[in-house]
Amino acid sequence: MTEYEKAEAGLLYDAHSDPEVDRGRRRSQDLSFAYNTLAPCQLEERERMIREHLGRAGNNCVIEQPFHCDFWERVFVGDNFFANYNFVVLAGNKIEIGDNVWIAPDCGLYAAGHPFDVDLRLTGVEYAWPIRIGDNVWIGGGVKIMGGVSIGSNSVIAAGSIVNRSIPDNVLAAGNPCRVIRTLSPADDEKYRKGFQGYIKEAGEEISGEYGNK
């Protein structure tokens, strides 16, 4: 088994001195550099790079610059994918993303990890566990998703969350560590339908009622 194959199997592998792994990483670093030097108006060129070099890219995939990824070929995305500025992907293992997934700025998908044991860590071995994101997922700004995590379809991950455990379908999840807050329902969109001022008024009434001052 090669070191590259060990990585995809979730086993400890030589991440620093193996020639195959090093070539793959440097190739992807060059791809990221080339992608980030394209002008924002060069939409066709950007889309061509995404389609040619990611493991898979569906229709209507947009990744804003800068984008940094260490193994482009291990990233698989569905239709209508959008990732905002400063998207970082450490794809030592497969990253699988469904359809209609939106990712806000400054987010990271970190499949890579290091052993806790100091002596083992200093040998340069790493592990990499896959990340899976379902359909219709919205990931807020600054979210970091760790290896071995799955995020269920239709879920929302609140800004600033650190996701180190799997999240089910149809929920709002938030925090560090990220945890389920509640199941999503149509009521969650009512504040947006009322507009900002309506939301502020309703929130104020809830607070005053809670303390018996209504």
N, CA, C and O of each residue as an XYZ file, in Angstrom:
856
protein
N       0.855     -1.200      0.000
C       0.000      0.000      0.000
C       0.886      1.243      0.000
O       1.787      1.376      0.828
N       0.620      2.148     -0.936
C       1.402      3.380     -0.998
C       0.982      4.333      0.120
O      -0.056      4.141      0.752
N       1.801      5.366      0.360
C       1.454      6.355      1.379
C       0.183      7.109      0.982
O      -0.626      7.477      1.835
N       0.023      7.331     -0.305
C      -1.183      7.994     -0.807
C      -2.422      7.151     -0.512
O      -3.460      7.678     -0.112
N      -2.302      5.841     -0.713
C      -3.414      4.923     -0.435
C      -3.684      4.823      1.062
O      -4.839      4.732      1.478
N      -2.628      4.839      1.873
C      -2.823      4.829      3.325
C      -3.633      6.042      3.772
O      -4.508      5.932      4.631
N      -3.335      7.197      3.184
C      -4.066      8.412      3.538
C      -5.554      8.247      3.245
O      -6.392      8.586      4.081
N      -5.882      7.736      2.084
C      -7.289      7.568      1.725
C      -7.972      6.486      2.545
O      -9.198      6.470      2.650
N      -7.189      5.579      3.130
C      -7.748      4.545      4.000
C      -7.881      5.024      5.446
O      -8.362      4.279      6.300
N      -7.461      6.250      5.725
C      -7.547      6.784      7.084
C      -6.466      6.291      8.009
O      -6.602      6.398      9.228
N      -5.377      5.743      7.455
C      -4.270      5.226      8.252
C      -3.180      6.282      8.383
O      -3.145      7.247      7.620
N      -2.297      6.093      9.348
C      -1.136      6.972      9.444
C      -0.292      6.818      8.183
O      -0.074      5.706      7.703
N       0.181      7.947      7.651
C       0.975      7.895      6.429
C       2.071      8.962      6.491
O       1.991      9.919      7.261
N       3.079      8.769      5.669
C       4.199      9.708      5.608
C       3.777     10.910      4.779
O       3.689     10.834      3.553
N       3.517     12.016      5.459
C       2.981     13.196      4.778
C       4.063     14.162      4.324
O       3.759     15.149      3.653
N       5.324     13.903      4.673
C       6.357     14.909      4.436
C       7.492     14.452      3.525
O       8.043     15.268      2.785
N       7.855     13.181      3.559
C       9.020     12.764      2.780
C       8.693     11.791      1.654
O       9.572     11.445      0.864
N       7.433     11.341      1.569
C       7.082     10.434      0.481
C       7.003     11.211     -0.839
O       6.296     12.216     -0.913
N       7.717     10.766     -1.883
C       7.753     11.530     -3.142
C       6.384     11.691     -3.803
O       6.076     12.760     -4.328
N       5.559     10.639     -3.782
C       4.247     10.721     -4.435
C       3.354     11.745     -3.741
O       2.711     12.566     -4.394
N       3.322     11.686     -2.412
C       2.511     12.641     -1.659
C       3.028     14.057     -1.878
O       2.244     14.989     -2.058
N       4.341     14.215     -1.864
C       4.926     15.542     -2.044
C       4.610     16.105     -3.422
O       4.288     17.287     -3.547
N       4.698     15.274     -4.463
C       4.372     15.732     -5.816
C       2.915     16.173     -5.901
O       2.606     17.207     -6.493
N       2.019     15.380     -5.304
C       0.605     15.723     -5.347
C       0.311     17.033     -4.633
O      -0.468     17.852     -5.122
N       0.927     17.229     -3.487
C       0.712     18.467     -2.733
C       1.244     19.672     -3.510
O       0.560     20.690     -3.623
N       2.462     19.558     -4.043
C       3.051     20.683     -4.767
C       2.265     20.996     -6.037
O       2.110     22.161     -6.402
N       1.774     19.967     -6.704
C       0.950     20.194     -7.895
C      -0.290     20.994     -7.524
O      -0.655     21.935     -8.229
N      -0.939     20.627     -6.422
C      -2.144     21.328     -6.008
C      -1.834     22.743     -5.518
O      -2.636     23.656     -5.717
N      -0.690     22.929     -4.885
C      -0.297     24.273     -4.491
C      -0.109     25.160     -5.719
O      -0.492     26.330     -5.718
N       0.486     24.588     -6.769
C       0.642     25.346     -8.016
C      -0.720     25.658     -8.636
O      -0.931     26.755     -9.155
N      -1.646     24.696     -8.583
C      -2.989     24.944     -9.099
C      -3.673     26.073     -8.336
O      -4.287     26.954     -8.938
N      -3.564     26.042     -7.013
C      -4.181     27.090     -6.198
C      -3.574     28.451     -6.531
O      -4.291     29.447     -6.633
N      -2.260     28.491     -6.697
C      -1.597     29.747     -7.043
C      -2.104     30.260     -8.387
O      -2.435     31.438     -8.521
N      -2.165     29.372     -9.383
C      -2.624     29.776    -10.714
C      -4.077     30.240    -10.675
O      -4.433     31.231    -11.313
N      -4.910     29.529     -9.933
C      -6.328     29.899     -9.829
C      -6.473     31.282     -9.197
O      -7.282     32.093     -9.647
N      -5.705     31.542     -8.177
C      -5.828     32.805     -7.452
C      -5.260     33.990     -8.217
O      -5.553     35.136     -7.876
N      -4.450     33.739     -9.247
C      -3.929     34.843    -10.056
C      -4.865     35.214    -11.199
O      -4.637     36.222    -11.868
N      -5.907     34.432    -11.441
C      -6.885     34.784    -12.474
C      -7.676     36.012    -12.025
O      -7.993     36.155    -10.844
N      -7.985     36.882    -12.956
C      -8.801     38.052    -12.642
C     -10.223     37.610    -12.306
O     -10.703     36.618    -12.855
N     -10.901     38.325    -11.418
C     -12.290     37.963    -11.088
C     -13.198     37.871    -12.295
O     -14.159     37.101    -12.291
N     -12.901     38.659    -13.346
C     -13.751     38.624    -14.540
C     -13.480     37.419    -15.432
O     -14.223     37.185    -16.386
N     -12.430     36.649    -15.142
C     -12.104     35.485    -15.968
C     -12.910     34.263    -15.519
O     -12.358     33.251    -15.088
N     -14.212     34.395    -15.634
C     -15.112     33.364    -15.115
C     -14.951     32.039    -15.843
O     -14.977     30.981    -15.215
N     -14.787     32.085    -17.155
C     -14.649     30.845    -17.924
C     -13.376     30.113    -17.546
O     -13.380     28.890    -17.400
N     -12.290     30.848    -17.387
C     -11.024     30.216    -17.010
C     -11.105     29.615    -15.611
O     -10.592     28.523    -15.370
N     -11.745     30.324    -14.699
C     -11.898     29.803    -13.342
C     -12.729     28.522    -13.348
O     -12.372     27.537    -12.702
N     -13.834     28.545    -14.080
C     -14.685     27.350    -14.147
C     -13.944     26.190    -14.796
O     -14.098     25.041    -14.381
N     -13.138     26.487    -15.820
C     -12.391     25.424    -16.496
C     -11.419     24.753    -15.529
O     -11.307     23.527    -15.521
N     -10.725     25.528    -14.727
C      -9.805     24.933    -13.772
C     -10.530     24.072    -12.757
O     -10.065     22.983    -12.420
N     -11.657     24.547    -12.270
C     -12.431     23.772    -11.307
C     -12.846     22.442    -11.912
O     -12.711     21.396    -11.278
N     -13.353     22.482    -13.144
C     -13.843     21.258    -13.778
C     -12.723     20.282    -14.120
O     -12.897     19.067    -14.023
N     -11.589     20.812    -14.513
C     -10.488     19.948    -14.947
C      -9.740     19.310    -13.786
O      -9.210     18.208    -13.923
N      -9.691     19.996    -12.639
C      -8.750     19.555    -11.614
C      -9.376     19.062    -10.316
O      -8.730     18.311     -9.585
N     -10.611     19.455     -9.999
C     -11.265     18.829     -8.853
C     -11.618     17.389     -9.205
O     -11.709     17.031    -10.380
N     -11.815     16.567     -8.177
C     -12.214     15.193     -8.435
C     -13.517     15.121     -9.207
O     -13.688     14.270    -10.080
N     -14.436     16.018     -8.881
C     -15.693     16.172     -9.619
C     -16.251     17.549     -9.313
O     -16.127     18.052     -8.196
N     -16.872     18.157    -10.329
C     -17.546     19.435    -10.148
C     -18.837     19.407    -10.944
O     -18.824     19.162    -12.150
N     -19.962     19.659    -10.267
C     -21.247     19.690    -10.950
C     -21.444     20.985    -11.705
O     -20.493     21.736    -11.927
N     -22.669     21.245    -12.097
C     -22.998     22.465    -12.814
C     -23.051     23.661    -11.857
O     -23.447     23.537    -10.698
N     -22.643     24.812    -12.375
C     -22.757     26.072    -11.644
C     -21.988     26.024    -10.325
O     -22.562     26.191     -9.249
N     -20.693     25.795    -10.430
C     -19.820     25.776     -9.245
C     -18.963     27.031     -9.228
O     -18.265     27.326    -10.198
N     -19.016     27.762     -8.133
C     -18.262     29.008     -7.995
C     -17.425     28.933     -6.718
O     -17.943     28.656     -5.636
N     -16.138     29.181     -6.863
C     -15.241     29.282     -5.711
C     -14.531     30.625     -5.825
O     -13.728     30.844     -6.732
N     -14.838     31.520     -4.889
C     -14.204     32.830     -4.921
C     -12.735     32.719     -4.516
O     -12.325     31.771     -3.847
N     -11.973     33.693     -4.931
C     -10.554     33.739     -4.590
C     -10.331     34.608     -3.347
O     -11.076     35.563     -3.128
N      -9.312     34.292     -2.528
C      -8.371     33.188     -2.696
C      -8.942     31.849     -2.223
O      -9.754     31.773     -1.301
N      -8.480     30.812     -2.893
C      -8.847     29.434     -2.587
C      -7.556     28.640     -2.436
O      -6.667     28.715     -3.285
N      -7.459     27.879     -1.349
C      -6.263     27.079     -1.109
C      -6.664     25.634     -0.834
O      -7.495     25.358      0.031
N      -6.062     24.724     -1.581
C      -6.389     23.295     -1.442
C      -5.129     22.493     -1.699
O      -4.411     22.751     -2.665
N      -4.854     21.510     -0.829
C      -3.608     20.769     -0.985
C      -3.710     19.536     -1.875
O      -2.687     19.049     -2.357
N      -4.919     19.014     -2.108
C      -5.083     17.901     -3.045
C      -6.395     18.090     -3.797
O      -7.430     17.565     -3.387
N      -6.353     18.822     -4.872
C      -7.574     19.151     -5.620
C      -8.343     17.902     -6.039
O      -9.574     17.888     -6.017
N      -7.619     16.865     -6.418
C      -8.271     15.678     -6.989
C      -9.110     14.913     -5.975
O      -9.876     14.030     -6.364
N      -8.990     15.222     -4.700
C      -9.768     14.524     -3.677
C     -11.033     15.301     -3.277
O     -11.721     14.913     -2.334
N     -11.333     16.369     -3.973
C     -12.497     17.198     -3.644
C     -13.590     16.961     -4.687
O     -13.360     17.113     -5.886
N     -14.786     16.586     -4.214
C     -15.906     16.248     -5.086
C     -17.102     17.116     -4.696
O     -17.592     17.026     -3.571
N     -17.570     17.949     -5.615
C     -18.675     18.848     -5.306
C     -19.812     18.656     -6.308
O     -19.586     18.309     -7.467
N     -21.046     18.890     -5.834
C     -22.235     18.725     -6.661
C     -22.613     19.999     -7.391
O     -21.793     20.899     -7.568
N     -23.877     20.060     -7.815
C     -24.387     21.214     -8.557
C     -24.608     22.409     -7.623
O     -24.843     22.255     -6.425
N     -24.525     23.602     -8.217
C     -24.870     24.850     -7.513
C     -24.080     25.019     -6.221
O     -24.633     25.310     -5.161
N     -22.785     24.828     -6.341
C     -21.889     24.977     -5.196
C     -21.316     26.383     -5.177
O     -20.900     26.903     -6.212
N     -21.294     27.001     -3.995
C     -20.686     28.324     -3.861
C     -19.834     28.370     -2.596
O     -20.301     28.041     -1.506
N     -18.581     28.781     -2.759
C     -17.682     28.999     -1.629
C     -17.153     30.419     -1.717
O     -16.645     30.834     -2.758
N     -17.272     31.158     -0.634
C     -16.865     32.553     -0.611
C     -15.364     32.682     -0.323
O     -14.643     31.684     -0.305
N     -14.903     33.917     -0.099
C     -13.473     34.202      0.022
C     -12.790     33.399      1.133
O     -13.386     33.074      2.160
N     -11.507     33.092      0.878
C     -10.637     32.446      1.872
C     -11.131     31.055      2.265
O     -11.231     30.732      3.449
N     -11.433     30.247      1.268
C     -11.854     28.861      1.474
C     -10.603     27.988      1.478
O      -9.848     27.979      0.505
N     -10.379     27.249      2.575
C      -9.192     26.407      2.729
C      -9.629     24.950      2.870
O     -10.473     24.626      3.705
N      -9.051     24.080      2.052
C      -9.408     22.658      2.069
C      -8.128     21.830      2.200
O      -7.281     21.838      1.307
N      -8.000     21.119      3.318
C      -6.899     20.181      3.508
C      -7.441     18.796      3.223
O      -8.027     18.145      4.089
N      -7.233     18.360      1.995
C      -7.907     17.158      1.487
C      -6.979     15.956      1.457
O      -6.788     15.334      0.412
N      -6.404     15.631      2.613
C      -5.626     14.411      2.681
C      -6.471     13.184      2.429
O      -5.959     12.141      2.022
N      -7.775     13.306      2.672
C      -8.743     12.257      2.352
C      -9.859     12.901      1.531
O      -9.817     14.102      1.267
N     -10.835     12.128      1.135
C     -11.879     12.636      0.253
C     -12.771     13.654      0.956
O     -13.152     13.478      2.113
N     -13.092     14.710      0.239
C     -14.064     15.713      0.656
C     -15.231     15.608     -0.317
O     -15.078     15.918     -1.499
N     -16.388     15.178      0.158
C     -17.554     14.989     -0.697
C     -18.646     15.973     -0.291
O     -19.098     15.977      0.854
N     -19.066     16.809     -1.243
C     -20.033     17.871     -0.990
C     -21.197     17.717     -1.961
O     -20.990     17.551     -3.163
N     -22.426     17.773     -1.439
C     -23.610     17.544     -2.255
C     -24.020     18.745     -3.086
O     -23.223     19.653     -3.322
N     -25.274     18.742     -3.529
C     -25.832     19.815     -4.344
C     -26.303     20.977     -3.467
O     -26.697     20.787     -2.317
N     -26.251     22.186     -4.038
C     -26.829     23.380     -3.406
C     -26.214     23.678     -2.040
O     -26.916     24.002     -1.082
N     -24.907     23.563     -1.973
C     -24.183     23.858     -0.727
C     -23.544     25.237     -0.850
O     -22.867     25.539     -1.832
N     -23.774     26.069      0.171
C     -23.200     27.421      0.224
C     -22.267     27.511      1.416
O     -22.616     27.121      2.530
N     -21.073     28.032      1.164
C     -20.063     28.160      2.198
C     -19.634     29.623      2.279
O     -19.213     30.209      1.282
N     -19.741     30.203      3.462
C     -19.444     31.618      3.689
C     -17.928     31.857      3.750
O     -17.152     30.903      3.673
N     -17.494     33.136      3.888
C     -16.052     33.415      3.919
C     -15.327     32.795      5.110
O     -15.915     32.518      6.155
N     -14.021     32.588      4.908
C     -13.094     32.174      5.970
C     -13.438     30.818      6.564
O     -13.278     30.603      7.766
N     -13.905     29.914      5.735
C     -14.226     28.561      6.209
C     -13.111     27.588      5.836
O     -12.372     27.807      4.876
N     -13.004     26.508      6.613
C     -11.993     25.497      6.351
C     -12.531     24.098      6.531
O     -13.295     23.825      7.457
N     -12.127     23.211      5.637
C     -12.419     21.781      5.743
C     -11.082     21.089      5.969
O     -10.228     21.066      5.083
N     -10.904     20.525      7.167
C      -9.596     20.017      7.572
C      -9.640     18.502      7.754
O      -9.857     18.005      8.858
N      -9.431     17.780      6.659
C      -9.388     16.323      6.747
C      -8.110     15.848      7.416
O      -8.066     14.733      7.936
N      -7.068     16.671      7.413
C      -5.758     16.273      7.922
C      -5.676     16.399      9.434
O      -6.340     17.241     10.039
N      -4.852     15.550     10.033
C      -4.634     15.608     11.477
C      -3.285     15.014     11.844
O      -2.658     14.323     11.040
N      -2.846     15.288     13.064
C      -1.557     14.810     13.560
C      -1.761     13.960     14.812
O      -2.697     14.201     15.573
N      -0.898     12.969     15.034
C      -0.987     12.169     16.264
C      -0.755     13.026     17.509
O      -0.005     14.001     17.461
N      -1.390     12.669     18.612
C      -1.158     13.365     19.876
C       0.209     13.014     20.468
O       0.846     13.853     21.105
N       0.653     11.786     20.257
C       1.937     11.355     20.799
C       3.065     12.159     20.155
O       3.208     12.174     18.932
N       3.864     12.825     20.991
C       4.877     13.744     20.474
C       5.899     13.029     19.598
O       6.193     13.485     18.494
N       6.444     11.909     20.080
C       7.479     11.211     19.321
C       6.954     10.757     17.965
O       7.650     10.857     16.955
N       5.727     10.259     17.952
C       5.142      9.831     16.686
C       4.882     11.025     15.776
O       5.139     10.966     14.574
N       4.372     12.106     16.358
C       4.077     13.296     15.559
C       5.332     13.857     14.894
O       5.291     14.307     13.749
N       6.458     13.825     15.633
C       7.692     14.399     15.111
C       8.317     13.565     13.998
O       9.230     14.038     13.321
N       7.849     12.343     13.794
C       8.330     11.552     12.654
C       7.760     12.054     11.336
O       8.243     11.683     10.266
N       6.730     12.903     11.409
C       6.140     13.443     10.184
C       4.935     12.695      9.679
O       4.404     13.041      8.624
N       4.476     11.668     10.400
C       3.285     10.964      9.939
C       2.034     11.772     10.283
O       2.005     12.512     11.267
N       1.026     11.617      9.471
C      -0.269     12.260      9.682
C      -1.362     11.232      9.435
O      -1.106     10.121      8.972
N      -2.593     11.635      9.759
C      -3.744     10.854      9.337
C      -4.693     11.803      8.628
O      -4.598     13.020      8.784
N      -5.603     11.247      7.854
C      -6.588     12.063      7.151
C      -7.897     11.282      7.098
O      -7.938     10.150      6.619
N      -8.955     11.896      7.592
C     -10.273     11.263      7.607
C     -11.227     12.035      6.708
O     -11.133     13.259      6.622
N     -12.137     11.349      6.041
C     -12.999     12.013      5.060
C     -14.001     12.973      5.698
O     -14.321     12.877      6.883
N     -14.483     13.898      4.877
C     -15.539     14.839      5.265
C     -16.650     14.734      4.237
O     -16.400     14.735      3.031
N     -17.883     14.643      4.726
C     -19.040     14.553      3.829
C     -20.068     15.612      4.221
O     -20.425     15.749      5.391
N     -20.532     16.350      3.226
C     -21.549     17.380      3.425
C     -22.708     17.075      2.482
O     -22.515     16.912      1.277
N     -23.913     17.001      3.042
C     -25.082     16.632      2.249
C     -25.571     17.746      1.340
O     -24.855     18.716      1.088
N     -26.797     17.600      0.849
C     -27.402     18.588     -0.043
C     -28.016     19.745      0.750
O     -28.430     19.582      1.898
N     -28.065     20.913      0.111
C     -28.809     22.068      0.640
C     -28.299     22.533      2.000
O     -29.083     22.928      2.864
N     -27.000     22.485      2.181
C     -26.385     22.879      3.454
C     -25.848     24.304      3.340
O     -25.263     24.678      2.323
N     -26.051     25.085      4.383
C     -25.501     26.445      4.475
C     -24.522     26.463      5.637
O     -24.880     26.150      6.773
N     -23.270     26.836      5.337
C     -22.214     26.882      6.338
C     -21.818     28.341      6.536
O     -21.365     28.997      5.597
N     -21.989     28.853      7.759
C     -21.750     30.259      8.056
C     -20.281     30.629      8.100
O     -19.403     29.767      8.061
N     -20.025     31.939      8.182
C     -18.665     32.457      8.143
C     -17.783     31.933      9.260
O     -18.213     31.805     10.406
N     -16.541     31.633      8.905
C     -15.552     31.235      9.895
C     -15.718     29.841     10.458
O     -15.099     29.522     11.473
N     -16.525     29.002      9.844
C     -16.733     27.640     10.342
C     -15.532     26.763      9.965
O     -15.001     26.857      8.859
N     -15.124     25.922     10.895
C     -14.052     24.956     10.658
C     -14.622     23.549     10.855
O     -15.213     23.253     11.894
N     -14.443     22.690      9.860
C     -14.993     21.332      9.886
C     -13.836     20.340      9.895
O     -12.972     20.377      9.019
N     -13.823     19.457     10.883
C     -12.726     18.523     11.086
C     -12.937     17.212     10.317
O     -14.053     16.887      9.910
N     -11.858     16.482     10.133
C     -11.915     15.194      9.469
C     -12.769     14.189     10.220
O     -12.832     14.208     11.450
N     -13.428     13.308      9.470
C     -14.288     12.290     10.048
C     -15.704     12.742     10.291
O     -16.515     11.978     10.813
N     -16.028     13.990      9.918
C     -17.342     14.567     10.190
C     -18.242     14.475      8.960
O     -17.787     14.638      7.828
N     -19.520     14.210      9.201
C     -20.553     14.298      8.174
C     -21.579     15.340      8.605
O     -21.935     15.418      9.781
N     -22.049     16.134      7.657
C     -23.102     17.108      7.917
C     -24.307     16.738      7.073
O     -24.200     16.611      5.853
N     -25.452     16.567      7.714
C     -26.643     16.094      7.039
C     -27.262     17.134      6.120
O     -26.987     18.328      6.239
N     -28.092     16.671      5.213
C     -28.754     17.542      4.248
C     -29.695     18.526      4.937
O     -30.287     18.234      5.977
N     -29.811     19.694      4.324
C     -30.752     20.755      4.738
C     -30.383     21.425      6.052
O     -31.183     22.188      6.593
N     -29.202     21.161      6.572
C     -28.810     21.739      7.856
C     -28.071     23.058      7.669
O     -27.547     23.352      6.595
N     -28.044     23.846      8.741
C     -27.353     25.127      8.778
C     -26.336     25.087      9.913
O     -26.666     24.730     11.044
N     -25.098     25.458      9.599
C     -24.046     25.526     10.613
C     -23.762     27.006     10.872
O     -23.334     27.725      9.969
N     -24.000     27.455     12.095
C     -23.879     28.869     12.429
C     -22.431     29.347     12.362
O     -21.494     28.569     12.538
N     -22.273     30.645     12.104
C     -20.953     31.253     11.961
C     -20.088     31.002     13.193
O     -20.563     31.032     14.328
N     -18.803     30.754     12.936
C     -17.832     30.584     14.009
C     -17.805     29.210     14.642
O     -17.054     28.996     15.594
N     -18.590     28.276     14.152
C     -18.646     26.944     14.765
C     -17.402     26.124     14.445
O     -16.798     26.267     13.382
N     -17.035     25.263     15.390
C     -15.979     24.268     15.198
C     -16.658     22.916     15.190
O     -17.136     22.453     16.225
N     -16.706     22.280     14.034
C     -17.497     21.052     13.866
C     -16.566     19.851     13.989
O     -15.839     19.528     13.049
N     -16.586     19.191     15.140
C     -15.737     18.018     15.356
C     -16.549     16.756     15.599
O     -16.016     15.731     16.023
N     -17.855     16.844     15.324
C     -18.724     15.663     15.408
C     -19.779     15.781     14.319
O     -20.068     16.880     13.846
N     -20.348     14.663     13.925
C     -21.308     14.673     12.822
C     -22.622     15.341     13.224
O     -23.048     15.267     14.376
N     -23.244     15.985     12.258
C     -24.481     16.732     12.446
C     -25.567     16.102     11.572
O     -25.320     15.826     10.398
N     -26.765     15.868     12.120
C     -27.818     15.203     11.332
C     -28.484     16.136     10.319
O     -28.109     17.301     10.188
N     -29.471     15.607      9.612
C     -30.250     16.387      8.651
C     -31.152     17.397      9.361
O     -31.550     17.201     10.510
N     -31.466     18.491      8.641
C     -32.583     19.385      8.996
C     -32.451     20.068     10.357
O     -33.444     20.246     11.063
N     -31.227     20.451     10.726
C     -31.054     21.103     12.031
C     -30.226     22.373     11.892
O     -29.492     22.565     10.922
N     -30.370     23.236     12.900
C     -29.450     24.340     13.126
C     -28.446     23.877     14.163
O     -28.825     23.388     15.228
N     -27.162     24.030     13.854
C     -26.110     23.634     14.793
C     -25.130     24.779     14.954
O     -24.879     25.528     14.010
N     -24.575     24.915     16.155
C     -23.697     26.048     16.433
C     -22.784     25.725     17.588
O     -23.043     24.810     18.370
N     -21.689     26.502     17.692
C     -20.861     26.462     18.884
C     -19.508     25.816     18.703
O     -19.159     25.333     17.626
N     -18.751     25.820     19.798
C     -17.440     25.199     19.862
C     -17.351     24.396     21.158
O     -17.143     24.966     22.229
N     -17.508     23.063     21.064
C     -17.739     22.310     19.840
C     -19.177     22.467     19.327
O     -20.103     22.734     20.094
N     -19.334     22.296     18.027
C     -20.644     22.480     17.404
C     -21.626     21.421     17.908
O     -21.294     20.239     18.007
N     -22.843     21.876     18.223
C     -23.880     20.949     18.682
C     -25.218     21.376     18.085
O     -25.382     22.517     17.652
N     -26.145     20.469     18.067
C     -27.465     20.754     17.523
C     -28.211     21.710     18.452
O     -28.303     21.466     19.655
N     -28.742     22.793     17.894
C     -29.542     23.754     18.653
C     -31.017     23.383     18.593
O     -31.701     23.345     19.615
N     -31.496     23.113     17.392
C     -32.901     22.714     17.232
C     -33.119     22.189     15.824
O     -32.285     22.380     14.939
N     -34.242     21.531     15.629
C     -34.672     21.131     14.292
C     -35.228     22.354     13.574
O     -35.982     23.134     14.157
N     -34.863     22.517     12.335
C     -35.356     23.648     11.563
C     -36.816     23.456     11.188
O     -37.272     22.335     10.965
N     -37.548     24.576     11.122
C     -38.963     24.547     10.751
C     -39.289     25.823      9.989
O     -38.472     26.743      9.974
N     -40.462     25.911      9.351
C     -40.843     27.144      8.646
C     -40.833     28.374      9.541
O     -40.647     29.487      9.050
N     -41.031     28.197     10.845
C     -41.032     29.339     11.765
C     -39.690     30.062     11.793
O     -39.630     31.245     12.128
N     -38.605     29.355     11.443
C     -37.294     29.985     11.459
C     -37.170     31.102     10.431
O     -36.324     31.985     10.579
N     -37.996     31.076      9.397
C     -37.917     32.104      8.365
C     -38.858     33.269      8.607
O     -38.837     34.234      7.843
N     -39.684     33.213      9.648
C     -40.661     34.277      9.876
C     -39.987     35.632     10.107
O     -40.475     36.653      9.621
N     -38.895     35.653     10.827
C     -38.250     36.941     11.117
C     -37.746     37.609      9.846
O     -37.694     38.837      9.772
N     -37.372     36.812      8.841
C     -36.908     37.406      7.592
C     -38.075     37.951      6.780
O     -37.944     38.956      6.083
N     -39.206     37.285      6.877
C     -40.387     37.768      6.149
C     -40.896     39.079      6.748
O     -41.430     39.921      6.027
N     -40.738     39.254      8.044
C     -41.200     40.477      8.705
C     -40.243     41.645      8.502
O     -40.630     42.796      8.707
N     -39.014     41.375      8.107
C     -38.032     42.427      7.954
C     -37.311     42.722      9.248
O     -37.706     42.248     10.314
N     -36.264     43.497      9.153
C     -35.393     43.737     10.305
C     -36.121     44.416     11.462
O     -35.994     43.983     12.607
N     -36.876     45.468     11.180
C     -37.555     46.191     12.256
C     -38.581     45.307     12.956
O     -38.726     45.364     14.177
N     -39.292     44.492     12.182
C     -40.248     43.571     12.793
C     -39.576     42.554     13.683
O     -40.111     42.176     14.725
N     -38.401     42.111     13.273
C     -37.654     41.145     14.079
C     -37.184     41.773     15.390
O     -37.272     41.152     16.449
N     -36.682     43.012     15.310
C     -36.212     43.695     16.516
C     -37.371     43.895     17.502
O     -37.215     43.681     18.704
N     -38.521     44.304     16.987
C     -39.683     44.516     17.852
C     -40.088     43.219     18.540
O     -40.345     43.193     19.744
N     -40.141     42.145     17.759
C     -40.543     40.848     18.328
C     -39.538     40.376     19.364
O     -39.925     39.859     20.412
N     -38.258     40.547     19.083
C     -37.224     40.119     20.030
C     -37.336     40.910     21.329
O     -37.176     40.346     22.412
N     -37.612     42.215     21.233
C     -37.764     43.031     22.432
C     -38.936     42.606     23.271
O     -38.858     42.613     24.500
N     -40.038     42.231     22.619
C     -41.213     41.770     23.358
C     -40.926     40.465     24.071
O     -41.387     40.258     25.193
N     -40.172     39.585     23.438
C     -39.850     38.311     24.070
C     -38.997     38.532     25.312
O     -39.206     37.883     26.337
N     -38.038     39.445     25.222
C     -37.146     39.708     26.361
C     -37.932     40.320     27.525
O     -37.782     39.891     28.669
N     -38.776     41.332     27.231
C     -39.532     41.965     28.320
C     -40.513     41.003     28.945
O     -40.751     41.055     30.152
N     -41.088     40.120     28.139
C     -42.017     39.146     28.676
C     -41.346     38.159     29.585
O     -41.926     37.710     30.574
N     -40.105     37.815     29.247
C     -39.371     36.838     30.042
C     -39.145     37.348     31.470
O     -39.151     36.564     32.419
N     -38.946     38.670     31.620
C     -38.665     39.223     32.938
C     -39.894     39.866     33.595
O     -39.772     40.575     34.594
N     -41.059     39.615     33.035
C     -42.310     40.069     33.656
C     -42.562     41.553     33.504
O     -43.332     42.120     34.279
N     -41.940     42.205     32.531
C     -42.093     43.641     32.355
C     -42.991     43.994     31.159
O     -43.079     45.161     30.775
N     -43.634     43.027     30.592
C     -44.427     43.284     29.385
C     -45.687     44.048     29.739
O     -46.488     44.360     28.858
